[in-house]
Amino acid sequence: MIRPTATYRLQLRDDVTFDDARTLLPTLAGLGFSHLYLSPIFTATEGSAHGYDVTDPAEIDPCLGGEAAFVALAQAAHDAGLGIVLDIVPNHTAFTVENPWLRDVLRHGADSRYARHFDIDWTERLVLPWLAEPFDTMLESGRLSVSDGVLKADALEIPLAPGTGEGDVADVLDRQPWRLTHWVRERDGITHRRFFTVTDLIGMRIEDDAVFEDCHAKIFDLIDRGLVDALRIDHVDGLADPESYLHRLRDRVGDIPVWVEKILTDDEVLPDWPVEGTTGYEAARHIARLLTDADGHAMLLDAWSRDTALPADFHAVVRDAKNQVLREELAAELLALIDLGQGAVAEAGDDHGAEAVREAVIGLLIAFPRYRTYFRDGLARDEDRALMARAADDAAAGLRSRTVVDLLVAAMIDPKGPAGARFRTRFQQVTGALIAKAHEDTAAFRQTAFLAACEVGADPDDAVGRPPKIEKWCARRDPHAMTLTSSHDTKRSEDSRMRLVAMSHLPDAFLDLLRAAQSLPGADAVRPQERWYMVQAALAVWDEPDPTLETRLADHLIKALREGKDITTWTHTNDEAEAAVLAFADALCAAWRRNPPPALDALIARGEMLGLAQLALKMTMPGVPDVYRGAMGPYLALTDPDNRRPVDPARFETWPQAPGFAGDKFRLGCALLGLRQDRADFFDTAETRFGGDGGAGELTLTRQAGQDKLDVTIRPADAARPLAIHWNGKTLEYDLAAAQVDDGAG
């Protein structure tokens, strides 16, 4: 097994195939990475930009080069000393006719071999909310027809059940195991479990042995052939029983590293699962918190409240967002869960009515503070019991009676029968979708006083970290858990985030930018909270030579506004409000291009210093550093799709000799990667101590094992020497000529 010391994540598709990845191998091996970490490789929907919408888990995607090209990549990686990390998606596949298993279900219904592979409610016909317009409208306009065993709806072709293709269209459709509807019905009329609110992704019943084997057959084949060395599990919280799944997986794959995409919140600890750890969102959160200055952050919150007349209370915004998301985007899930809750209550021998169950279910969902609990037969962790007890108290506070709340909680802890067990499973799957959509995709675009903390797994109400507390977190962290600072899912890339952290160091500089922006043409047509957001978003990615900057920023602002669901949404757009925001953004960019404000330069300079500090912490704290594509050098990006734009691999050739931040970041990364590679035992076993105050004050990190000692000192206000790193008393230089570090052995 190749020991994981640092991984390089490559986003396949669009601009990168397996052959393209092969060209990077000598560079990555020379830099000191241990593993190449690949986004999903299995066949996905045509034109997929990310690969998480898998259509065929048994086939390596031909658009990437197919199996032969993957084998060549894996073998070349091993020849270069690099392992392969595969990102796999056990929770869902694509809900499309491109999915061969689903096509069989569409043709044969519940009799299909694959009917139980998908998480479908077979008490009624499978709903396909795929029509662009209402059924009758399309039928009358002649856009629905039947021929050659398929239904044609515009460009869509759906297979018909054998022997059912005769007669008029309406009669033919009545004989199908599925029911075709207008897409707007997805809110409350779907019959399959979906991924979050993405109806085009259907949940898989991976807890079933046959489904587990079929979905993993090609993965296991690649591992058995020695082509794959580690796995990353996408969205583990979406599974019916994550722990059982991971034990079954571990039994099959042996001792290769396995990481899970699991968002840990507050002081949450990863359950005792047979994995190396998470993919590391909590590490990014703690690094940002360490570098955020408490006094400056407080100034920003006060200014936000004055400007917007809104309280800086993120959790209150999350609670409102949960109410909205439940009734709108997750209405289908809510209806299904209420129905399951009624069954659980009846099974417990209670006769409470539907409205009492509805209120109790909604109350528990809104009150539950994390992504999920992990109750299963024979297992009820004390931590999960305590979480549900708190949620029950909160949920019952607004009700006349808490009887139904208590019955539902009891059903989760110890169900009386199959109805309670079904409620428990689905409740635990829905809480993660709810908090992700309400916290990350709604509240984080509404309460935006400090965007650096509006991040996956972060908490804007707890944006400042104290070194002693984070030292305790490091002490309990598995040394092989991942540490990321950018990914395909982060809301801002690592260097953009540090520019935003810099606002807490130089709050007056940011407020100067904001006041200047308020005098620009069109500012009065935009609410104060949107102005706050826009100035921060522009600061995060400002790169004057980039000719696409205005377009990127405009595209992002439209997404941010619609995700916030306040003045416009994806389904009910407010064109006037959106146009006002875009006009103001254009005015802001034009003003900055004409005459870059000194405050902007100061924030960018402080952000670059913090970017080096972030990199130093990431590379030296407990965990395996994970570098997202392009992030060995400066990486400025907003949320997807901006953070999935093509990356020019030629930049690897320019960074080593580059002046300023680009060169410093690359050379520092190279020096620390080399140290991690040479002294892997040290980083696995060394104790971790933090000192200083963090924020704008001095922060020190010390790692020590025996006689070996690594010291990192960060002084944000010291322009001459803001970062110093010593290995066994010797200064770690990160000029190109000094990239090789003396390990002190003579």
C-alpha angles and dihedrals in degrees: 000000000000107000113238112236101146134353131209113211116214121194105216126206129046097046103004129068129168090267091052089051091053091061090060096053099089091049095047093046091048092052092056104257117149099198142030107219113207129199114231113313102188123105110285136180115304110276094011111168096201113022099231090113093076116186099179120026089185096062133064107228114265089209088068092048100276129246097316092056092046091051089051091050093049093047092048090048091052091048087055092049095255127130125216121239113197122205108216131189112211096159102067150359131202118290095220141107086252086074106091094203091051092047088058089051091050090054100041105022117198089354092064117112086234098046092103093043090077126062096244130152100231094186084097138018117293108264116224108193092190106119118112091213136017115296096246092050092053093044093051092048092053095245093125119070141154125224140139094009097305138095113231119208108174103301093342118103119191122187117241128222112266113274096010102099100096124098135029120330097257092051092047092052092049088062095054126101086232137057121219116216143168112279093244088071090072090088094070110356109064123117100197132074108249135196106266103305096331104116091185090068117072124202119245123220092231090161087074112090095225092049091047091053095045094046093048101037095103092040091054090046091056091048093047090051090054094245099116122051105179141011136223113201114215119222098346091178091068092068122099092236114009095181096053090045093052094048090050090048093048092050089055103041100040121211101338114130115271123189126186129213096232125151110221115199132199108338094336115150123211110256117253095275128156094252138105091242142271128319088257115254089139090057091056089049094052093047091052091047092051091053096044115100114229098211095047091046091053090051091054093050091051091050092048092053092049094047099042102028085227124125118245091235109128097181092057088054090049091053092052090046092052090055091051097043093048093053096041120022097022097036092118092052091046093052091049092048093049089052091050090047091055089054092050092049092048091048088056089058098254126131102202115149130251095261093056090051092047092052092046094049093048091046093052093046093051094044097048106103105198140048095268152316124247105224115155137154108305095004129091111154117212089234092056092046090053092048092052092046090055091046090050092052091049094045094047094050092082097041132084090228133022095198095105092043090055092046091054093047089049089051090055095048098040114000117207093219146331095309092058091045091053091050091050093051096048095042090055091050095047098050091065093050091048097051092043093053095039100039105030101026103035117017092039087061094046108043097047107153090127113020093187088076095043090091140123107287093001130119119217089200088061101038098139123072128202117218096231092055094048090047088060090050090052091050093060096039120110107245090227097052111115124257114206131175098175133026141156087271105043115114092228130014119249099263092043089052092052091053086057092047086053088066088072090054094047105026093157090056092053092046089051089055091048094049092049090050091052090064094054122109111275095020093118090058091061125071117244093248091056090049090053090051095047097049090050093046091050091048090050095060104020108146110154097201092055107104091193095055098103092047092048092048093047092050090049094048092054090052092046093051094048094045089052089058092204110108098005139010139196093256099036108035123193101213094185094053092045092049091052091053093048092048090052091048090053090050091050094050092046091052093049092048093050095048118001106218117239088232090059092052091048093051092047091050092050090045091055091051089050089048090060090046090050091051092049092051093045092052097044107035121087112289142058111285113234115200117200117220113285094010096110082086133029110321120187116174143139127217122307134332087027092057091051097058117129116278121215107233090201088077088078086070095053101042099070093065098028118124124230126009096344094058095037093053094047095046093045090050091050093049094050094043088054092050092049091049094048096043104033092145091058094054091046095054110021117116118237128228130177126199138179129038102284121212111071091344128077119296125189131191120192125188116187135176117168109311094342116098135177120193126191119187122187121191107173095185095050104090092183097055111006094156130036126174125187128187113197090338096310121114114248106227118198100194109122093251091054099043092116109079125215104235092208094248093117 
